[in-house]
Amino acid sequence: MTLTLWYALTGVALLVVGVYGLVSRVHVLRQIMAVNIVGAGVFLVLVAGAHRRPSGAIDPVPHAMVLTGIVVAVSATAVALAFARRLRADADERTDGAAREDEARAG
């Protein structure tokens, strides 16, 4: 097997593991990690696809797409983590508020 095929197979394996993690996990942080694993798999498949020219030359367009995708993935991960943190803070506030209401009713 060639190195290109190894890249492609590893990318597909990461894609499958990431989709499984996305579907099977409920925790938001684990879902964000699963989306990042899916992205890494897609990036590997794109890099493997860059070696398809018969002359042996590498197509630079998929590599440029992967670099752009990495930047976008990091930005999207930062936004998703900020949303997850905000959701957690809102859930904590609601829990604290409900506990205070219960104490007020009891006392």
Residue pairs with C-beta under 8 A, 6 or more apart in sequence:
4 48
4 51
5 48
7 44
7 45
7 47
7 48
8 44
8 45
8 48
8 49
10 41
10 44
11 40
11 41
11 42
11 43
11 44
11 45
11 46
11 47
11 48
12 41
12 45
13 41
14 37
14 38
14 40
14 41
14 44
15 38
15 41
15 42
15 45
16 41
17 37
17 41
18 34
18 35
18 36
18 37
18 38
18 39
18 40
18 41
19 34
19 38
20 34
21 30
21 31
21 33
21 34
21 37
22 31
22 34
22 35
22 38
25 31
25 34
28 84
28 87
29 81
29 84
32 77
32 80
32 81
32 84
35 77
35 80
36 73
36 77
39 69
39 73
42 69
43 66
43 69
43 70
46 62
46 65
46 66
46 69
47 62
47 63
47 66
49 59
49 62
50 58
50 59
50 60
50 61
50 62
50 63
51 58
51 59
52 59
53 59
